[in-house]
């Protein structure tokens, strides 16, 4: 009997269907010589620090660093019952071999090995490695199982990653939490990512916009613009010198250009484009793509390749024709796809690029949730664009001279839409903005035109805050400039982990979403400012990712990688052993200034019960429950306090008169005689 371990119940069900197994038991399927059970993500993981010594349950600087000599595993909370099922099946006498059917990647390998090792299983195991959940692909995978030991290097890479995250996370988090007396969640990858966000935010806040001017001349069918001019008088003089004058074309250069079809999606480019077009977060896109994969509608999404393997040629031709008929935005049912550029075995490691499967012709779009439908259409659009003809156009750049100054005009003429036609049809289908038409004009060298002119104002633009699109791009290329050409991997995290990294920064309160942007919070900015560069620099983390990739290939010793992690941890604990109370104050959120103290001119802040002067030697305070207000069934609000400080009075509606048993409106005036208490009076004249 063969035991198959799937990563989740839905995948186990797909395996069972492909192998014609219908008998479902408690926690597994059984039939035709197979038992198919499942993990629920990570059933087991590295044990917490307290498992090694009870003293680690309390966070103390004196106990650092924590560097396990013999690593322990633990069952993850809430998954004990399924672990018992899997463990019991692994140790059943009639089970002769195990098949690792978890996701074909680094994390899937780790999920299986953790359970296999924790169960103490010694039975031979094999690897199911597939990139599609179509039944034909599943059956082919089971007919071509690999020896599980062939993936030992991949497991070593995954294990080193998990151990490194544990060591850096636990030690750095406990170290800086103990020092600053505030829970500071620090991670091997998330902290450099936070540093990038904080650095971008800093550049934006430090930016000071500068006004500039340009002069635009208009010759009827052509408009040309001067370079930026900092002085307004100079711009106005140029405008006057050109108005209703002759401009002569001193050069007109035409150039025919081509833009080749785009590459297929890997996970990161899919997440980036989905964020740009639909506003989806990286996690949303990954969740939608994973669901589509489990429904057999797309291939494996957690890939870092944008190419297909050579043996997929016939399959791809079939899928392209299905997609061209199925896609509601396609008008290319009779075209001949050019698939040559899609294939490159050398650029496919674990999984090929994301494409639809032939199953798309067997579904109804109405049955697919909107988010998944959008992602499926986006993937189909990319495939149809990728096999289409180049986009051809002609640019024209003309330089006109007027008033002794040169003006530039640029235009573009589309010669052949090619793959851009599909892209534009897709954008119209989803009601997205289509590409703006370029200016078109005709002029030759030596030609003169009479022009009008006007001065236009503009401002220099600050750097843009990160969106998930641009953050993913920066994570992918972080450290690239400092990475040697021989290193194949670079960046922060992997396609499969970047979404979770971004979500964790938001969940822990170090970053937040503001509209489409992702910005660092006060705590996030403060955290980055107190950490050493080794924890915030993307270069070191990028080097680690490169080393992990080399471990997966068998080209880098795991022991050497772990030694570097442990040495860094010891250095951190030794270097950071003491800070002052003044240092700790950096995490105190800046208090909102309600107004200016009328006595000393210092800031006035709000507390739970009052509005007080920040100057400790000044006794100015306005109590929210001042009897003047409570007798009228009111309390001083922040808006009222702000008005009282700024104008000495505030309009208050709904004041209660106990004598007349009704409410009324009036101005309340602040009276401050530098006594212990301030006083108030009513004013019905509003003067």
N, C-alpha and C positions, 0 to 999 in steps of 0.2 A: 504494500500500500504506500502511495506517495502523498506526502503532506505539503500543500501549497500555502504559503503565508502571503496574503495580500495586505496592502497598506490600509485599506478601509473597506467597509462592508459593500459599498456599491461596486467596487472593483472586483471583489470576490464573487459577487453576483454575476458580473459580466464574464468572468472566467468560467463559472459554473454553466452558464448558458452556452458558451462556446464549446464546452466539453460535454454537453448534453447531460448534465448532472441536475436532477430535479429534487432529490431528497434533501430537505433542509432540517438540520438538527439544531440543538441549542448552542448557537455560537459558531456553527460551521455547516458546510454542505458535504454530502458524501455520495459517492457512486462512481462506477466505471473505473475502479482502481485508484480513485483520488479522494482525498479529504481536503477541502478548501476552507481555511479559516482566515481570520483577519486581525490586524492590529487596528487601533483607532488612532492613527498618527503614531506618536512615540508612546508605546506601552511602558517602556522603561527608559531610564536616563541615568546620568551621573548623579550619585547621591549628594545631598547637601553637606555642608561642612560639619554640621552637628553629628552626622553619622560616623565621623572619624574620631570625634572627642566631644563629650557633652559640653565642655567649656566653650566650644565654638557657637553654642546657642546664643550666647551674649557677645555682642560685638565689642572687642577691646583691641586697642592698638598693640598692646603687649603680646597678643597672640599671633601677630602677623610676622612673616607671610605664612599662609596656609598652602603647603605644597605636598599633596598626597604622594606617598611612595608606592602604595598599592591601591589602585583606584577601585572604588566600590560603586555598585549599581543599585538603583531603587526603582520600585514600581511607581509610576506616576499616579497621583491622586485621582480617584474616580474611575480608574481603569483596572482595578484589582480583579474584578470578575472575569473580564475578557482575558487577562493575563493567565488566570487559572485554566481557562479553556485551552489557550495556546500551549501553555506549559504541559498540561495533561496530554494533549495530542502529540506533542513532540516526544514524550516519553512512553507512548503506547508501544507495546511489544510488536504489533503488526506494522508499524511505520518503519520502513526500511530506508527511505531517503527523504530529504527535505528540499523543497523548491522555494527559493526566495523570489516571490512575485511582487515585492514592493516596488515603488517607482524606480525606474531605471536611471539612477543618478546617485550623487554622493549621499544625500540625506536618506534616500530609500535604502541604501546599503547599510547605513548606520542603524536605522530603525530595526531591520532584521537582525543584524549582528548583536545588538544590545540584548534582544530577547533570546536569541540563540545562546549567547554566552551566559546570561543570567540563569537560564534553565539548566545550564551544565550539559547541554546536548553535545554528543560526540558523533552523531550520525552524519554520513556524507550529505553534502548539500550542493544544489545546482542553482544556476541563475537564469531566470526568465528576463530577457532584455528586449523590450518592444517599444516602438514609438507611436503606435496606434492602437486604439481599443476596438477596432473593427474585429468581428469574429474571425475572419480569415487571417488577420495579422496575429491574433491571439493563438490560433491553432498552429500557425507557422512557427511562432515563438516556442510553443511547447514541444514541437518536433525538432527544435534546434537549440536545446538547452546547453548552457555553458557550464563548465566546472566552476563551482563557486570560488575555488581558490584563485582563479584567474583575476578576481576582483579584490584580492587582498590589499593591493596598493591603493585602490579607491577607498577601501575601508580605513586604511591607515591615515589617509588624508582626512577623511570624515572624522575619525577619532581625534586626530591632532587638532582639528578645528574646534571640536567640542571641548576638549581639555583646555585649549588656549582661551576659549571664551569663558570657561569656568574659572580658570586661574586669574585672568585679567579682571573679569567681572566681579568675582567675590573679593579679591584682595584690594583692588583699586576702590571699589564701592565702599568696603568697610574702612579702608584707610582714610579716605577723604570725608566719609560720613562721620567717623570718630573725631577727626580734626575740626570739622566745621559744625558739628552737632546738628546736622541737617541731613536727611536722607538724600544722597547724591548717587543716582544710578549711573554707573560708568560701564561702557562696553567697548570691546576691541574695535568694532566697526561703527557703532552708533555715535561714539564720541567724536571721531574725526568728521563724521557727517554733520553733526551739530556744529562743529567748528567752522565748516564751510558756510553753513547758513548764517552763523553769527558774523562771520567776516563780511559776507555780502550785505547784511543789514547795517554793519558799521560803515561800509563804503557809502551806502545810501544816506545814512544820517549825517555823515560828514560832508556830503556833496553840497556845494553851493552853486545854484544855477546862475548862469551868466547870460545876459541879453546879447543878442547879436542881430544884425540886419543883413538882408540881401536885397538886391535890386533885380526885379524881373522885367524883361522886355518882351513885348508881345507883337509879333509880326503878322497876326491873323492866323495863319495855319501853323505857326511855330512859336513856342515860348521857350525862352532861355533864361538862365539864372546865373548871377554872379557868384563868386566865392563869398564866404561869410565876412562881414565887415563889423568891427567892434564899435566904431564911432558913428553916431547917428548923423552928425553933420556931413561926414564924408559920404555916407549913403545917400543923403538928400541931394548933395551936390552932384553925385553920379547920376541920380535919377533925373535931375534937371538937365544935365548935359546930354542925356539920351532921349528925352521925351520928344516925339515927333521928328526924330532924326533918322538918318540912314544907318543901318547896321549891315556890315559886309560879312559874308561867310568865308572864313579863312581856312576851314577844313571841314570835310564831311566824309566820315569813314563808315562804310557799311561792312558788316561781318556776319557771315552765315555760321550758325552754331547748332549743335545737337546736344540734347540731354538724354542719355541712355535711360532705359527703363530702370525703375528702382529695384533694389534687392528685396527678397522676401523678409518676413518678420522673424526676428528672434523675440524673446520675451520682453527685453528692455525696449526695443523699438516699438513693439505693440503697445506697451504701457504708455510710452511717451506720446504716440499718435492718438491713442484713446483719450489721454488727458487733454491734448490740444483740441480735439474735435468734440468730444462728449463731456469733458470735464471730469472723467472718472479718476479716482485715486488709483495708485499703483496696485493696491490690495484689491480694489473692486475689479479691476481688469483681470488680475490673476485668478480671482474667484470665478468670474464669468468664464474665463478660458478653461479653467480646470473642470467646471461643470460641462462645458461643451466637449471636452476630451472624454469625460466619463460617459457622455451620451453618444460617443463614437463619431462626432461631427467634425472634429479637428484632430490633428496629430498632437503629440506630447508638447505641452506649452513651455515647460521650464528648460528651455534650450538657449544656448548662447551662440548658435550658428545661424547664418542667414543663407545657407546653401543646402542643396539636396545631394544625395549620393547617386553615382552613375547608374546603379541598378534600378533606379526609380523612374526611368525615362517613360516607359509605356504606361505606368500608373499615372504619372503626372499628365500626360496627354489626355488620358481618359477624364481625369478630374477637371482639367481646364475646360473641356467641352461641356461637362456637366455644370460647372460653375457659370459658364457663359450663358447657358440656358436658364439656370436656376436664379441667378442674380437679377433682381427687379430693375437694376440700373444699367444692365448690360445691353449693348446693341451690336455685339460682335459675334453673333452665332455662326457666321460663315468664315471667320478669319482663320489664318494659319498661324498657330502660336509658334513663337521663336523661343524654344526652351534651352538653347545652348548655354546661356549664361547662368542658368539655375544650378548647374551641377559642378561640384568640386569636392572630391573625396577628402582632400587634404585639409579642408576647412570645416569638416564635420568630425567632432570628437565623440561625444556620447549620443547626441540626438541631432537630427537635421532640422531645418527651418520649419516654422509653423505653416501648415497649409490645410485646407479643408479636406475631408475624406469623401469617398464616393457615396457615403450614407446621406449626404445632403439632398439627394434627389428623392429620398424616401420619407422626408418629413414635411410637415406643414409649418410655415412660419408662425401661424397663429398659436401654435402649441409651445413656442419658445418665449420665455420671458424677454421683455424689451431690452434689458441690458445685454443678455446673451446674444440676442438677435443683432444688436448693433455691432458687437465684437465679431460675430460670424460674418456679417456683411463686410466689415473692415478687412478681415483676412481674405475673403473672396476678392475684394477689390484689389488688394495688394498682389494676389496671384495673377489676376487678369492684367494688371498693369505690368507686372514683371515679365510677361511673355509677349508684350505688345511692342510695337515699333518705337524707335526713338522719337522724341519731341524735337521738331526742327523749327528754327526761327531765325530771323535776321535782325540784328541790332544796328542802329545808326546813331552815331555820336557826332554832333555838329558843334563847331566853335564859331561864334559870331563876335565881331569886334565892333564896339560902339563907345564913343567918348573915351577912347584910349584904353578901354578895359575889355577883357574877354568874358564872354557869357557862354554857358554850355547848355545844350539841349540834347536829351536822350529819348529815343523811341524804339519800339520793337514791333515787328510784323511777324505773325505766326504763319509759317509756311506749311507745316503739317503737324496736326495735333498729336498723333500717335497715342502713346499711353496716357497723355494728359486728358484725352477725351473721356476715357473711363473714369479718371479721377474727378473730372468736372461733373459727369453724370451722377457719380456717387454722392458728391457734395450737394447737388440739387435734390437728390432723393432723400437725404437726411436733413434737408433745409439748412445746410451749412453755407457759409459765405464762399462764393466762387472767386477765382482769381480776377483781380481788377484788370480791365483792358489797359494796355500801355498807350501812351501818346503816339500817334502816327503822323509823320510830316514828310515832306519832300523838299529838299533844298540841295543845291550843288555849290561846289567851291567857286568863289568869285561872285556869287549872286548877292544882290543887295535887296533889303526890305526896309520899308518905313515902319518904325516901331513906336508903340506907346511904352510907358515905363511906370513902375510904382515900387515904393519901398515896402518891404514886408519884415515884420518883427518875428523873432524866434528866440527860444531859450535852449541852452544846452541841456541835455537829458541826463538824469542820474542813472546809475546801473539799475536794472530791473530786479525786483525781489524774485526769489526762486519760485517757480511753479513745480509741480511734480514732474512735468516734462523736463524742464531744465535741470532740476536737481538730480533726476535719474541720469541725465547725460553727464553731469559733473561727477557723479559717483562712479560712473562707468569709466571715465577717463582720468580720474584723480591719480596723481603721481605719474602720469604718462611721460611728462617731460623729463623726469628723473630716472625713468626705467630704461634699462638697456634694451637694445633692439632685439636681443636674443630672447627676452622674456615675453612669452605669449600672452600671459594674463596680466592685467593691471586693473586698478580701480578699487573701489570700496564695495565689499560684498560680492555676491554673484547675482545673476538674473533671478534666481529662485529666492534669494533672501532680502533683496533691497526693499521690497514692499513692506516686509515685516519690520525692517529697521526704521523706516519712516513712521510707521504706525506707532512703534514703541516710543519714539521721541515725542510724539503727540500725546500718547497715553500717560507718559511720565511727567508731562507738564514742562518739558524743556523746549518744545516747539509748539506752534499752533497754526491752524489754518485761518487765514483772513481772506475770504473770497477764494480766488484761485491761487493765492500766494501761500507759501509756507515761510513763517518767520520765527526767529528765536524769541522765547519769552525772557523776562528779566532773570529768572533762575537759570535759563539756558546760557544767556550771555555771561552771567556771573560764573557759572561752572567752567566754561571755556577759559575765562580769564585767570582762573586759579590753578588750572591743570598744567603739567609740564608738556612741552611740545611733543614728546614721544607718545603721549596719549591722544593728542589732538591733530597731529600731522597725518595727512593721508599717505605720505610717502612710506612710512614704516608699515602701515596696515596694507598698503598695496604690495609691498615686498612680501609680507606674510601670505597674501593671496597667491602671489607667484610661486612661493615655496610650496604651498599646499597643492597647487596644480602640478608641480614637479614631483611631489610625493606620490600623487595619483598615477603618475607615469613611471614611478620607480626610479626617478633620477635624483632624489634628494632624501637624505636619511631622516626619518621621523624623530630619532633621538636628538639630532642636531637642532631641529626646529624647536622641540620642547625645551632644550637647554637654553635657547635664546629667550624663550618666554619666561622661564623661571629666573634667569639672570636679570631680566628687566624688572621683574616683580620684586626681587630682593633689593635692587637699586632704588626702586620707588619707596619702599618701606624705610630704607636707611636714610634717604635724602629728605623725606617729608616726615618729620617727627614732632614738630611743634609749630603752632601759629598763635598769634595774639587775638584778643577779643576784637581789636580793631579790624583784623583780617576777616574775622567771622561776620562782621557787620555787612560785608558785601552782598550777602544774600537777603538782607532786609529790603523788602520792596520799598521803593521811594514813595513817601507819603504824598498824597494829593494835596496841593495847596488850595485852600478854600478862599483865602484872601490875605490881606496885609493887616497886621496888628495896628490898631489906631494909637497905641501907646508907644511902641518902640520900633515899629516898621518891620518886624520879623514876620516870617510866614505863619499863618494860622492853619492848623490841621484839624481833622475830625477824628474823634475817638468814639467809643461805644456810647458814652453818656454826654459828651460835650464837644465844643469847638475851642481849642486851646492854642496859646502862643508857643511857638517852638523855642523861644528864648526862656530858659529855665528861671532866670532872674526876674522875668516879667510875670505878673500874676493875672494877666488878662485871660478871661475865660467866659464863655457863654454856655450855660447849662441847657441841654435840650428840654429838660423838664422844669425849666424856670417857672416859678409859681405864677408869674404874669401870664404865661401861655397856658399852663395846665388849668388855671381857673377859667379859661375860655375854651377849654377842651382842645387845645392845640399843643404841638411840640415844635421846636425850631428845626426846620429841615435844612438840608445842605444848601438848597437854592435860597432860602430865606437868609441863612447866615452869610452867604456870598453877597447878597444885596445889602445887608446891614453893614458889612465891612467896606463895600465899595461905595455905597451911596448914603449910608447912615439911616436908611429906611427900607422897608419892604412892604409890598402890598399883600394882604392876607385876606382870603375869602373864608366865610363860614365861621367867624368868631362867635362864640356862644355867650349870650347874655342871660345869666341866671335870673336876674330881676324881671326881665321881660319874657323869658323862656322862648327865645328865638335867636336866630343867627343873623349876623350882619357882616359887612365888609369894611375894612379900614386899613390905613397905613399904620405900621408899627415903626416907631422911631427909636434908634439906639441912643441912650444917654449914658455916657461914660465919664465919671468924675475921678478916675484913678483910684477908686475905692476897691475893697475886696471883691465886691459884686458890681456887675453892670446893671443898669436899669433900663426900662422901656416905657414908652407912653404911646397912647393912641393919637392919631391925627386923621380927622375926617375931611380936612381941606385938601389933602394931597399935595401940599406945597412943600 
